[in-house]
Amino acid sequence: MSKILESAQKTPRQRSLDDDIRLMAGSMLTYSNLISTNEGTETQAVKMVVHKFRDKLLGCLMLPLAFTYFVLFSASIMLHEDIADVYLIESELRSNMDALFGEVEDIDTLWDTLMGPFSQSLFKQTDMYGRSLTRPAATATDKWGNWGQVGVYNQIQGAVRFQQTRRTAAGFGSVYTCGSEVTCFLCRSNRGFQPAFLESAGAAPIDCGDWPNATRRLRDEEPVDVRTPEEGRRLSLMQPTTRSSLPKESNDEMSIFRFYIYPSEDLARSMERMQYFRSRNWLDKESQVLQIRLYLMNSELGQPNLEQMTLTFYFADGGSVYYSRDFQAIFFEVFPNSFSLVADGLFFLTLCFTGVLQAIVLWRAVRDRRMKKYLTDIRNLLELIVIAGGIYFCAQFYMVYRTKEATTEFITNLRAKGWNIYDAQQEDVEELFAKGESASNEILSLRLLAANYTLILTFRFFANFQAQPQLAIITNTLGSLIVEIVHFMVVFIPAFLVYVFSATLLFGRRIEDVSTFFGSMGYIFRMTQEGEYDWEAFQMENYWSSAIWVWSFVVFINMLLINLLIAIILDTYKEVQKAEESREAVWNTMAQFWYRLIYVRRWVSELDVAKLCSDRYRPELLDKITMQEQFPQMPQYQLDLIFEDSAIQMQAQANKDINTEKLVKMAGSLMSSVSGVNDSLAEMMTEESRDSLQSWVVGKTPGGKAEGDLQYKGSKPPRLVDPFKVDSIPEGEEGSEMENEELPDPEEALVEEEWKTLWLRETETMMKAQRSWLVNASWHLDQLNAVLKQRAKQLGVSGKVLVLERGTAAKAAKVKEAAAFGTLRGTTHSSQN
């Protein structure tokens, strides 16, 4: 133990490998002894335990706060939008539009569909029995009736906008001679054939023939022939990944051309408008994108809803037509009920409380100069992100609130006009589309922000799980996997991209899913995860190339790399689970908080216990009695909990110090020390073979001083006694060490003591003390060897490596003892003679 004390007194730079090994061995023996005897625990272990208690308390208290924050945020979002009603509206519209445009294959069939089923479904003016629907007069209280209903309760607001993007406006529109009031108005105003910028700025009328202003109604003319589309290829929905290969919609007003169809007009008049644009080739080979947009109002829902429906047709250079549809719901009531208002208020208060709490933690970190530790803690970073995201969400919500208010006011004023919306009110219609587009974009941004914000809140849950030991295994596994996953991705990404490019080259001409790079990336990723593929489509061309591609993909990606990733995850999980010091279950943590709540008045703060452990004059070991003296009001449950966890902490620290590498080093250091002891014993035996008293007494110089430096034997100072001047045996403690020796016969001992001289008795006593020291040293070596073997068995190290060669030391001790007693007995006989 003296060597361990010397090693502990050295600075870390002055310590050698032997010093570190001694400290680890001493720590291990100390912890094992304290745990086995249950005499107390180390002060530093108690300090670490109470700090963990405090971290667990703060982390577990953040879990209810995080859960409450998430619930209030989700409730606030869900109460603002009626998702179920929106689905009922949009699903019906999607299925109807997909069925209508499934037969479109070129511009002609597109016109046929627009003038046929599409117009009949939107501009519905008769019921199933052919009776005209009600269109109230402008002075009626109900200004809408059941005119122009889409579905059952949806009605078009304003107009339907047809807008296209062209490559060039040169030679746009054929020459046309008008023959009716509607066509002459459209022709002379050049509606739809001049850029949107010029329409808003005003353009000079053009000559469209000598047809006079007629007074007869359009219904008196012959009906327009509406053709039924013929059989052709079905128009499938455009894949999002192929959009990059199709023409882009332009935001330049000089490249945009639009016209409007008003549901307030009779169906025949609307058909005449569309026939006019078709006759003048409004859509031709220079057309790139056609967008049809309209707004449907449904006032029968719990929350009045304005549905924006957008149909977009892309005219590819290859001659095909692709289309996509988009629906955005705009709810007019910002706070539809009192529950929504309460949920928003509670969410805002929770956000403020979280911000104030984190500000206090940040201020303490700055005050204590712990900013680096604060910023490197993932929990603090996630809290800052959550607070910043919540503030940004509230600001975005306020902007949406103002936009909704403005849109609601405008729609209210527009609906007051009823079905009296025509070309004269085109400015109001254009404002409707501008406000509707702005509102839908802001609402969509808010909806996407809310969806992504919930993911951040999910990561916040994982970060707070670190406070509970068992839950921390999962979060620590995810953290430990980062480095492993990064190295895995270095191998996986190149192999994955090779198959992405090769799939596009091999199958892109026949399969739409892999016709683009991003589409192929999504398809190959799905194959990686699901292991499913369309072999019938793959093997249509280049059978053997396709087979080799599929086989290599299945073997290399699905079987090797994916299973390797799973093995990495499982191995990391096992390592993290093995390194976890505590096995405290969730219900045990809940029980601790329950008892803490019961003994809330007597519960001692962890900071007070840590202050005791950090005191300058603190004891090195703490027991329950000392703890109760310092904190008399501490409940017994808290006292037992501290010492139980401290014992677990010491056991974990001992296991951490004794790993495979350190165990081998310790065994080597101990063998070196035993070798030194053997050399010392051999030297002592050599000295005793020459003179038995040479190793126990030191000769004197003529001046009366001892020769050389005094040497200590067995941690005892040498006895320098002159046998000719000593009259009695000095009193000492050596006799107490002979308690365990076998007692001789009293009569024989009395006879033997009579012929022994005083110096001989002193020498015999010293040799017995040396023998006791050797027995004690051998016992300590046995204890250390037993502990080392136990640790080696836990770590999987062979016990043969750690067997200490004590045979030589024991044998040398026995030889020394026999020789010493033989010399003593021979000396005694010489004295008698």
C-alpha positions in Angstrom: 0.0 0.0 0.0 2.9 2.3 0.5 3.8 2.0 -3.2 0.2 2.9 -4.1 0.4 5.9 -1.8 3.6 7.0 -3.4 2.1 6.7 -6.9 -1.0 8.6 -5.9 1.2 11.5 -4.6 2.8 12.0 -8.0 1.5 14.3 -10.6 0.0 12.8 -13.8 3.1 13.7 -15.8 5.4 12.1 -13.2 3.6 8.8 -13.2 4.9 5.8 -15.0 3.1 2.8 -16.3 3.8 1.0 -13.0 2.3 3.9 -11.1 -0.9 3.8 -13.2 -1.2 0.1 -12.7 -0.7 0.4 -9.0 -3.4 3.1 -8.8 -5.8 1.0 -10.8 -5.1 -2.1 -8.7 -5.5 0.0 -5.5 -8.8 1.5 -6.8 -10.1 -2.0 -7.7 -9.1 -3.5 -4.3 -10.6 -0.5 -2.5 -13.9 -0.6 -4.4 -14.1 -4.4 -4.0 -13.4 -4.2 -0.3 -15.9 -1.4 0.3 -18.6 -3.2 -1.7 -18.0 -6.6 0.0 -17.7 -5.3 3.6 -20.5 -2.6 3.2 -18.5 -0.3 5.5 -19.2 2.8 3.4 -18.5 4.4 0.1 -16.0 6.7 -1.5 -16.9 10.4 -1.3 -16.2 11.0 -5.0 -18.6 8.1 -5.9 -21.3 9.8 -3.8 -20.6 13.1 -5.6 -20.9 11.5 -9.0 -24.2 9.8 -7.9 -25.9 12.9 -6.7 -24.9 14.8 -9.9 -26.5 12.0 -11.9 -29.6 12.2 -9.7 -29.8 15.9 -10.5 -29.3 15.4 -14.3 -31.9 12.7 -14.2 -34.3 14.9 -12.3 -33.9 17.8 -14.8 -34.1 15.5 -17.8 -37.2 13.6 -16.6 -38.9 16.9 -15.7 -38.3 18.1 -19.3 -40.1 15.0 -20.6 -43.6 16.1 -19.4 -42.8 19.6 -20.6 -41.8 18.4 -24.1 -44.8 16.1 -24.2 -47.2 18.9 -23.2 -45.5 21.2 -25.8 -46.0 18.6 -28.5 -49.7 17.9 -27.6 -50.6 21.6 -27.5 -48.8 22.2 -30.8 -50.6 19.3 -32.5 -54.0 20.2 -31.1 -53.5 23.8 -32.2 -52.7 22.7 -35.8 -55.5 20.1 -36.0 -58.2 22.5 -34.7 -57.4 25.1 -37.3 -58.0 22.7 -40.2 -60.7 20.1 -40.6 -58.5 17.5 -42.4 -61.3 14.9 -42.7 -63.7 17.3 -44.6 -60.9 18.4 -46.8 -60.2 14.8 -47.8 -63.8 14.2 -48.6 -63.8 17.2 -51.0 -60.5 16.7 -52.6 -60.7 12.9 -53.1 -63.9 13.2 -55.1 -62.4 16.0 -57.2 -59.2 14.0 -57.8 -61.0 10.9 -59.0 -63.3 12.9 -61.3 -60.5 14.9 -62.9 -58.4 11.7 -63.4 -61.3 10.0 -65.1 -62.0 13.1 -67.4 -58.5 13.5 -68.7 -57.5 9.9 -68.9 -58.2 9.8 -72.6 -56.2 12.9 -73.6 -53.4 12.3 -76.0 -52.9 15.6 -77.9 -54.2 19.1 -78.1 -57.4 18.2 -80.0 -58.5 15.6 -77.5 -57.6 18.0 -74.8 -60.0 20.6 -76.3 -62.7 17.9 -76.7 -62.4 17.1 -73.0 -62.5 20.7 -71.9 -65.5 21.5 -74.0 -67.2 18.2 -73.2 -67.2 16.4 -69.8 -65.1 19.0 -68.0 -67.4 21.9 -68.8 -70.5 19.9 -68.1 -69.2 18.9 -64.7 -68.2 22.4 -63.7 -70.9 24.5 -65.3 -73.8 22.4 -64.1 -77.1 24.3 -64.8 -79.7 21.4 -64.9 -80.4 18.6 -62.6 -80.5 14.9 -63.5 -84.0 15.3 -64.9 -83.1 18.2 -67.2 -84.7 20.8 -65.1 -82.9 24.2 -64.8 -81.3 24.9 -61.5 -82.1 28.0 -59.6 -80.1 31.1 -60.2 -81.5 33.8 -57.8 -81.8 37.4 -58.9 -79.3 40.0 -57.7 -81.9 41.4 -55.3 -82.7 38.1 -53.6 -81.5 37.3 -50.1 -80.0 34.0 -51.2 -77.9 35.1 -54.1 -76.5 31.7 -55.0 -79.2 29.0 -54.9 -78.2 25.6 -56.4 -76.8 27.1 -59.7 -73.4 25.8 -60.9 -72.9 23.2 -58.2 -69.9 21.0 -58.4 -70.6 17.8 -56.6 -73.4 18.6 -54.1 -72.5 21.7 -52.2 -69.4 23.2 -54.0 -69.9 26.3 -56.1 -67.4 28.1 -58.4 -66.4 31.6 -57.2 -65.7 34.3 -59.8 -64.5 32.5 -62.9 -62.3 29.7 -64.3 -59.0 30.9 -65.5 -57.2 29.3 -68.5 -53.5 30.4 -68.6 -50.7 29.2 -70.8 -47.0 29.7 -71.1 -45.5 30.0 -74.6 -42.1 29.9 -76.1 -42.8 32.9 -78.3 -45.8 35.2 -79.0 -44.8 35.6 -82.7 -47.6 34.5 -85.1 -49.9 33.7 -82.1 -53.5 33.2 -83.1 -55.0 32.8 -86.6 -57.1 35.4 -88.4 -60.7 35.4 -87.3 -63.9 37.1 -88.4 -66.4 37.3 -85.6 -70.0 36.4 -86.0 -71.6 37.0 -82.6 -71.6 39.3 -79.7 -69.4 37.1 -77.6 -66.8 36.4 -80.3 -66.7 40.0 -81.5 -66.1 41.2 -77.9 -63.3 38.6 -77.5 -61.8 39.3 -80.9 -61.8 43.1 -80.7 -60.4 43.1 -77.2 -57.9 40.4 -78.2 -58.5 38.6 -74.9 -56.2 35.6 -74.5 -53.9 36.5 -77.4 -51.9 39.3 -75.8 -49.6 39.0 -72.8 -51.2 39.4 -69.4 -49.2 42.5 -68.8 -50.8 44.3 -71.8 -54.3 43.1 -70.8 -53.9 44.7 -67.4 -52.4 47.8 -68.9 -55.0 48.1 -71.7 -54.4 47.5 -75.4 -55.8 49.0 -78.6 -58.7 47.0 -80.1 -58.2 45.2 -83.4 -60.4 44.7 -86.4 -62.3 41.4 -86.5 -64.7 42.1 -89.4 -67.8 44.1 -90.1 -70.2 42.2 -88.0 -72.5 44.8 -86.3 -73.4 44.8 -82.7 -76.3 42.3 -82.6 -79.2 42.4 -80.2 -80.3 38.8 -80.5 -79.3 36.3 -77.9 -76.8 33.5 -78.4 -79.3 30.9 -77.5 -81.2 31.6 -80.7 -78.2 30.5 -82.8 -77.4 27.0 -83.7 -75.8 25.0 -80.9 -72.0 24.5 -81.0 -71.0 21.0 -81.9 -69.2 19.3 -79.0 -67.2 16.3 -80.1 -66.8 13.2 -78.1 -63.1 12.1 -77.7 -62.1 9.1 -79.6 -60.2 6.1 -78.4 -56.5 6.8 -77.6 -53.9 6.3 -75.1 -54.8 7.0 -71.5 -53.2 10.1 -70.0 -51.4 9.0 -66.8 -50.5 11.4 -64.0 -47.1 13.0 -64.4 -44.5 11.7 -62.0 -43.0 14.4 -59.8 -39.5 13.3 -60.8 -40.2 13.8 -64.5 -41.2 17.4 -64.0 -37.6 18.5 -64.4 -37.6 17.2 -68.0 -40.8 19.0 -69.0 -41.3 22.7 -69.8 -41.4 25.2 -66.9 -44.1 27.6 -66.0 -43.1 31.2 -66.5 -43.6 34.0 -64.1 -42.9 36.6 -66.7 -46.2 38.5 -67.6 -45.0 38.9 -71.2 -44.9 35.2 -71.7 -48.3 34.4 -70.1 -51.6 34.4 -71.9 -54.9 33.9 -70.2 -58.7 34.1 -70.6 -61.7 33.5 -68.3 -64.9 31.4 -68.4 -67.7 32.7 -66.2 -70.1 30.2 -64.6 -72.6 33.1 -64.4 -73.2 32.7 -68.1 -75.3 30.1 -69.8 -73.5 26.9 -70.8 -74.0 27.6 -74.5 -72.4 31.0 -74.2 -69.4 29.5 -72.3 -69.0 26.9 -75.0 -69.0 29.7 -77.6 -66.1 31.3 -75.8 -64.1 28.1 -75.7 -64.9 27.4 -79.4 -63.6 30.8 -80.2 -60.2 30.1 -78.6 -60.1 26.7 -80.2 -60.8 28.1 -83.7 -58.1 30.7 -83.3 -55.5 28.0 -82.3 -55.0 29.3 -78.8 -53.1 26.1 -78.1 -50.5 25.2 -80.7 -47.1 23.8 -81.0 -45.5 26.8 -79.3 -47.6 26.2 -76.1 -45.6 24.7 -73.3 -47.8 24.7 -70.2 -51.5 25.1 -69.8 -52.9 25.9 -66.3 -56.6 25.7 -65.4 -57.4 27.2 -62.0 -60.7 27.8 -60.2 -62.0 28.3 -56.6 -64.8 26.2 -55.1 -66.7 27.4 -52.1 -68.3 25.1 -49.6 -70.2 26.8 -46.9 -71.9 23.6 -45.5 -68.8 22.4 -43.6 -68.1 23.1 -40.0 -65.5 25.5 -41.2 -66.3 27.4 -44.5 -63.7 26.3 -47.0 -62.4 27.8 -50.2 -60.8 25.0 -52.3 -58.2 26.0 -54.9 -58.1 23.5 -57.7 -55.3 23.7 -60.2 -54.9 21.4 -63.3 -51.6 21.8 -65.2 -50.9 20.3 -68.6 -47.4 20.0 -70.0 -46.8 19.8 -73.7 -43.5 17.9 -74.1 -41.3 18.3 -77.1 -41.8 14.6 -77.8 -45.5 15.3 -78.6 -47.0 13.8 -75.5 -49.2 15.6 -73.0 -48.7 15.2 -69.2 -50.8 16.6 -66.5 -50.8 17.1 -62.7 -53.4 18.3 -60.3 -53.1 20.2 -57.1 -55.6 21.1 -54.4 -55.2 23.7 -51.6 -57.8 24.3 -48.9 -58.3 27.8 -47.5 -60.3 28.0 -44.3 -61.8 31.4 -43.6 -62.2 31.2 -39.8 -58.9 31.6 -38.1 -60.3 30.4 -34.7 -63.2 28.1 -35.6 -64.2 27.5 -31.9 -63.2 28.2 -28.4 -61.0 25.1 -28.1 -58.8 26.4 -30.9 -58.3 29.7 -29.1 -57.5 27.9 -25.8 -55.1 25.5 -27.5 -53.3 28.4 -29.2 -53.0 30.4 -26.0 -51.7 27.4 -24.0 -49.2 26.6 -26.7 -47.9 30.2 -26.7 -47.6 30.2 -22.9 -45.7 26.9 -23.0 -43.4 28.3 -25.6 -42.7 31.4 -23.5 -42.1 29.3 -20.4 -39.6 27.1 -22.3 -37.9 30.2 -23.6 -37.5 31.7 -20.2 -36.3 28.4 -18.7 -33.7 28.0 -21.4 -32.6 31.7 -21.0 -31.9 31.0 -17.3 -29.9 27.9 -18.2 -27.9 29.9 -20.8 -27.3 32.8 -18.3 -25.9 30.3 -15.7 -23.7 28.8 -18.4 -22.3 32.2 -19.3 -21.9 33.1 -15.6 -20.1 29.9 -14.7 -18.0 30.0 -18.0 -19.4 26.7 -19.2 -20.5 27.9 -22.7 -18.4 25.2 -24.4 -20.1 22.5 -22.4 -23.5 24.1 -22.9 -23.1 24.3 -26.7 -21.8 20.7 -27.0 -24.8 19.3 -25.3 -27.3 18.1 -27.9 -30.2 18.7 -25.6 -29.4 22.4 -25.2 -29.0 22.8 -29.0 -32.4 21.1 -29.6 -34.0 23.3 -27.1 -32.7 26.4 -28.8 -33.9 25.1 -32.2 -37.3 24.3 -30.8 -37.6 27.8 -29.3 -36.4 29.5 -32.5 -38.8 27.3 -34.6 -41.7 28.1 -32.3 -41.1 31.8 -32.6 -40.9 31.6 -36.4 -44.0 29.5 -36.5 -45.9 32.1 -34.4 -44.7 34.9 -36.8 -45.8 32.8 -39.8 -49.1 32.1 -38.2 -49.7 35.8 -37.7 -49.0 36.5 -41.3 -51.5 33.8 -42.4 -54.0 35.3 -40.0 -53.8 38.7 -41.6 -53.9 37.1 -45.1 -57.0 35.1 -44.2 -58.7 38.2 -42.8 -58.1 40.1 -46.0 -59.2 37.1 -48.2 -62.3 36.6 -46.1 -63.3 40.2 -46.5 -62.7 40.2 -50.2 -64.6 36.9 -50.8 -67.5 38.3 -48.7 -67.8 41.4 -50.9 -67.5 39.3 -54.1 -70.2 36.9 -53.0 -72.5 39.8 -52.3 -72.7 40.2 -56.1 -74.0 36.7 -56.5 -73.9 35.3 -60.1 -73.4 38.7 -61.7 -69.8 38.3 -62.5 -68.9 38.9 -66.2 -66.2 40.6 -68.3 -66.9 43.9 -66.7 -65.8 42.6 -63.4 -62.6 41.0 -64.6 -60.5 43.2 -62.3 -62.3 41.7 -59.3 -61.7 38.2 -60.7 -58.0 38.9 -61.2 -57.8 40.2 -57.6 -59.6 37.0 -56.4 -56.9 34.8 -58.1 -54.1 37.0 -56.7 -55.4 36.9 -53.2 -56.3 33.2 -53.4 -52.9 32.3 -54.7 -51.1 34.3 -52.0 -53.3 32.8 -49.3 -52.8 29.2 -50.5 -49.1 29.6 -50.7 -48.8 31.0 -47.2 -51.1 28.3 -45.8 -49.1 25.6 -47.6 -45.8 27.1 -46.2 -47.3 27.1 -42.7 -48.6 23.5 -43.1 -45.1 22.3 -44.3 -43.5 24.2 -41.4 -45.8 22.5 -38.9 -45.1 19.0 -40.4 -41.3 19.6 -40.2 -41.5 21.1 -36.8 -43.1 18.0 -35.4 -39.9 16.1 -36.5 -37.8 18.4 -34.5 -40.0 17.8 -31.5 -39.5 14.1 -32.0 -35.7 14.5 -31.9 -36.3 16.6 -28.7 -38.0 13.5 -27.1 -35.0 11.3 -28.0 -32.6 13.9 -26.5 -34.5 14.0 -23.2 -34.6 10.2 -23.0 -30.9 10.3 -22.0 -31.9 11.1 -18.4 -33.3 7.6 -17.9 -30.6 4.9 -18.0 -32.5 2.3 -20.0 -33.9 4.8 -22.4 -30.5 6.4 -22.7 -29.2 3.1 -24.3 -31.3 3.8 -27.4 -30.3 7.4 -27.7 -26.7 6.7 -27.0 -26.8 4.0 -29.6 -28.0 6.5 -32.2 -25.3 8.9 -31.2 -22.6 6.2 -31.4 -23.9 5.1 -34.8 -23.1 8.5 -36.4 -19.4 7.7 -37.0 -20.1 4.1 -38.0 -22.9 5.2 -40.4 -20.7 7.9 -42.0 -18.0 5.3 -42.8 -20.7 2.9 -44.0 -22.1 5.5 -46.4 -18.7 6.0 -47.9 -19.0 2.5 -49.2 -22.7 2.4 -49.8 -23.3 5.6 -51.7 -20.9 4.9 -54.6 -22.3 1.4 -55.0 -25.9 2.8 -54.8 -25.2 5.5 -57.4 -23.7 2.9 -59.8 -27.0 1.0 -59.8 -29.0 4.3 -60.1 -27.1 5.3 -63.3 -27.1 1.8 -64.8 -30.9 1.4 -64.1 -31.5 4.7 -66.0 -29.4 3.5 -68.9 -30.9 0.0 -69.1 -34.5 0.6 -68.3 -35.2 4.3 -68.5 -36.5 4.2 -72.1 -39.3 1.8 -71.1 -40.0 2.4 -67.4 -41.1 5.9 -66.4 -40.0 5.4 -62.8 -36.3 5.2 -63.8 -36.4 7.6 -66.8 -34.8 10.4 -64.8 -32.0 10.4 -62.3 -34.1 11.4 -59.3 -36.8 9.0 -60.3 -34.3 6.2 -60.6 -32.8 7.1 -57.2 -36.2 6.7 -55.5 -37.0 3.5 -57.3 -33.6 1.9 -56.5 -34.0 3.0 -52.8 -37.4 1.3 -52.7 -35.8 -1.9 -54.2 -33.1 -1.6 -51.5 -35.6 -1.5 -48.7 -38.3 -3.7 -50.0 -36.4 -6.1 -52.3 -39.2 -6.0 -54.8 -38.9 -5.1 -58.5 -40.9 -5.5 -61.8 -39.0 -8.3 -63.5 -41.5 -8.5 -66.3 -40.7 -4.9 -67.3 -36.9 -5.3 -66.8 -36.5 -8.4 -69.0 -38.4 -7.0 -72.0 -35.1 -6.0 -73.7 -31.5 -7.2 -73.1 -32.5 -10.2 -71.1 -29.1 -11.3 -69.9 -27.9 -7.7 -69.1 -31.1 -7.2 -67.0 -30.6 -10.6 -65.2 -27.0 -9.8 -64.4 -28.0 -6.3 -63.1 -30.8 -7.8 -60.9 -28.7 -10.7 -59.5 -25.7 -8.5 -58.7 -28.0 -5.9 -57.0 -29.7 -8.5 -54.9 -26.4 -10.1 -53.8 -24.3 -7.0 -53.2 -26.9 -4.5 -52.0 -29.7 -6.4 -50.4 -27.7 -9.3 -49.0 -24.3 -7.9 -48.1 -24.5 -4.1 -47.5 -27.9 -4.0 -45.9 -27.2 -6.9 -43.6 -23.8 -5.4 -42.8 -25.6 -2.2 -41.7 -27.9 -4.2 -39.5 -24.9 -6.0 -38.0 -23.3 -2.6 -37.3 -26.4 -1.3 -35.5 -26.8 -4.5 -33.4 -23.1 -4.5 -32.4 -23.1 -0.9 -31.4 -26.3 -1.5 -29.4 -24.6 -4.3 -27.5 -21.5 -2.2 -26.8 -23.6 0.7 -25.5 -25.8 -1.7 -23.4 -22.6 -3.3 -21.9 -21.1 0.1 -21.1 -24.2 1.4 -19.3 -23.5 1.5 -15.6 -27.1 1.4 -14.3 -29.9 -1.0 -15.1 -32.6 1.1 -13.6 -35.9 0.5 -15.3 -38.5 3.1 -16.1 -40.8 2.0 -13.4 -38.0 2.3 -10.8 -37.4 5.9 -11.9 -41.1 6.6 -11.6 -41.0 5.0 -8.1 -38.1 7.3 -7.2 -40.1 10.4 -8.2 -43.1 9.1 -6.3 -41.1 8.8 -3.1 -39.5 12.1 -3.7 -43.0 13.6 -4.0 -44.0 11.9 -0.7 -40.9 13.1 1.2 -40.8 16.5 -0.5 -40.4 18.3 2.8 -37.6 16.1 4.1 -35.8 15.4 0.8 -32.3 16.7 0.8 -31.2 18.6 -2.3 -28.6 17.0 -4.5 -26.7 20.3 -4.4 -26.3 20.1 -0.6 -25.0 16.6 -0.8 -22.6 17.6 -3.6 -21.4 20.5 -1.5 -20.6 18.2 1.4 -18.6 15.9 -1.0 -16.7 18.9 -2.4 -15.8 20.3 1.0 -12.1 20.8 1.5 -12.1 18.9 4.8 -14.4 16.1 3.7 -13.8 12.6 4.7 -12.4 10.2 2.1 -15.1 7.6 3.0 -18.8 8.2 3.8 -21.1 5.9 5.6 -24.7 6.1 6.5 -24.0 7.3 10.0 -21.9 10.2 8.8 -24.6 11.1 6.3 -27.3 11.1 8.9 -25.3 13.3 11.1 -24.9 15.8 8.4 -28.5 15.6 7.2 -30.7 14.4 10.1 -33.9 15.1 8.2 -32.9 12.9 5.2 -35.5 10.1 4.7 -34.2 6.5 4.9 -35.3 5.8 1.3 -33.0 8.6 0.0 -30.2 7.4 2.2 -30.4 3.8 1.0 -30.8 5.0 -2.6 -27.6 7.1 -2.5 -25.5 4.3 -1.1 -26.9 1.6 -3.4 -26.2 3.7 -6.4 -22.8 4.6 -5.1 -21.9 0.9 -4.7 -23.1 0.4 -8.4 -21.0 3.4 -9.4 -17.8 2.0 -7.7 -18.4 -1.4 -9.2 -18.8 0.2 -12.7 -15.7 2.3 -12.1 -13.7 -0.8 -11.1 -14.9 -2.7 -14.2 -14.1 0.3 -16.4 -10.5 0.5 -15.1 -9.9 -3.2 -15.5 -10.3 -4.0 -19.2 -8.4 -6.5 -21.2 -5.5 -4.3 -22.1 -5.1 -2.9 -18.6 -5.5 -6.3 -17.0 -2.6 -7.7 -19.0 -0.4 -4.7 -18.1 -1.3 -5.1 -14.5 -0.4 -8.7 -14.5 3.0 -7.9 -16.1 3.6 -5.2 -13.5 2.7 -7.6 -10.6 5.0 -10.3 -12.0 7.8 -7.8 -12.2 7.1 -6.8 -8.6 7.1 -10.5 -7.5 10.3 -11.0 -9.3 11.8 -8.2 -7.3 10.6 -9.8 -4.1 12.2 -13.1 -5.2 15.5 -11.4 -5.8 15.4 -9.8 -2.4 14.7 -13.1 -0.7 17.4 -14.8 -2.6 19.8 -12.1 -1.5 18.7 -12.5 2.1 19.1 -16.3 1.9 22.6 -15.9 0.6 23.5 -13.5 3.4 22.0 -15.9 6.0 24.0 -18.8 4.6 27.1 -16.9 5.5 26.0 -15.3 8.8 22.5 -15.6 10.2 22.7 -12.3 12.0 24.0 -10.3 9.0 20.6 -9.5 7.6 19.1 -8.5 11.0 21.8 -6.3 12.6 24.2 -3.8 11.2 27.8 -3.6 12.2 29.2 -0.6 14.0 32.2 1.5 13.3 34.8 2.1 16.0 33.1 5.4 16.6 29.9 3.7 17.5 27.8 4.5 14.4 26.2 2.0 12.1 27.9 1.1 8.8 26.0 2.5 5.8 22.3 3.5 5.6 19.7 1.8 7.8 17.5 -0.6 5.8 13.9 -1.5 6.7 12.9 -5.1 6.7 9.3 -6.0 6.3 8.1 -2.4 6.9 9.8 -2.6 10.4 13.0 -0.7 11.4 16.0 -2.8 12.2 16.8 -3.5 15.9 20.3 -2.3 16.7 20.9 -4.0 20.0 24.3 -4.9 21.5 23.9 -8.4 23.0 26.6 -7.7 25.6 24.9 -4.6 27.0 21.3 -5.5 27.0 19.9 -6.8 30.3 16.3 -7.3 29.3 14.2 -7.8 26.2 12.8 -4.6 24.8 9.0 -4.4 24.8 7.4 -4.3 21.4 4.4 -5.3 19.4 6.1 -8.2 17.7 4.5 -10.7 20.1 1.1 -9.7 19.0 1.8 -11.0 15.5 2.4 -14.5 16.8 -1.2 -15.0 17.8 -1.9 -17.2 14.9 1.1 -19.4 15.4 0.8 -22.9 16.9 1.6 -22.7 20.6 4.4 -25.0 21.8 4.2 -27.1 24.9 4.5 -24.8 28.0 7.0 -27.0 29.8 9.3 -27.3 26.8 9.1 -23.6 26.2 10.0 -22.9 29.9 13.1 -25.2 29.7 14.1 -23.7 26.4 13.8 -20.1 27.7 16.1 -20.9 30.5 19.2 -21.5 28.4 18.5 -18.7 25.8 20.5 -15.5 26.1 18.8 -12.2 25.8 20.1 -11.3 22.3 19.1 -14.7 21.0 15.6 -14.2 22.3 15.5 -10.8 20.6 16.7 -12.3 17.3 14.2 -15.1 17.5 11.4 -12.6 18.0 12.5 -10.6 15.0 12.6 -13.6 12.8 9.1 -14.6 13.9 7.9 -11.1 13.0 9.6 -11.5 9.6 7.8 -14.7 9.0 4.5 -13.1 9.9 5.2 -10.3 7.4 5.8 -12.9 4.7 2.6 -14.6 5.5 0.7 -11.3 5.4 2.3 -10.4 2.1 1.4 -13.7 0.6 -2.2 -13.3 1.7 -2.4 -9.9 0.0 -1.0 -11.4 -3.2 -3.6 -14.2 -3.0 -6.4 -11.6 -2.6 -5.2 -9.5 -5.5 -4.7 -12.6 -7.7 -8.2 -13.8 -7.0 -9.7 -10.4 -7.9 -7.6 -10.3 -11.1 -8.8 -13.8 -12.1 -12.4 -12.8 -11.6 -12.0 -9.6 -13.7 -10.1 -11.6 -16.4 -12.9 -14.2 -16.5 -15.5 -11.3 -17.0 -13.4 -9.9 -19.9 -12.6 -13.2 -21.5 -8.9 -13.2 -20.8 -7.3 -16.6 -20.1 -6.5 -17.1 -16.4 -3.1 -18.6 -17.3 -1.8 -15.2 -18.3 -2.5 -13.8 -14.8 -1.1 -16.7 -12.6 1.5 -15.1 -10.3 4.6 -17.1 -9.7 4.5 -17.2 -6.0 6.0 -20.6 -5.7 9.5 -19.2 -5.6 8.7 -16.7 -2.9 6.9 -19.2 -0.7 9.7 -21.8 -1.2 12.3 -19.1 -0.4 10.4 -18.1 2.7 10.3 -21.7 4.0 14.0 -22.2 3.3 14.9 -19.0 5.0 12.8 -19.9 8.0 14.4 -23.4 8.3 17.9 -22.1 7.9 17.3 -19.3 10.5 15.9 -21.7 13.1 18.7 -24.1 12.4 21.3 -21.4 12.9 19.6 -20.3 16.1 19.5 -23.9 17.5 23.2 -24.4 16.6 24.2 -21.1 18.2 22.3 -22.2 21.4 24.2 -25.4 21.7 27.4 -23.6 21.2 26.5 -21.3 24.1 25.8 -24.2 26.4 29.1 -25.8 25.6 
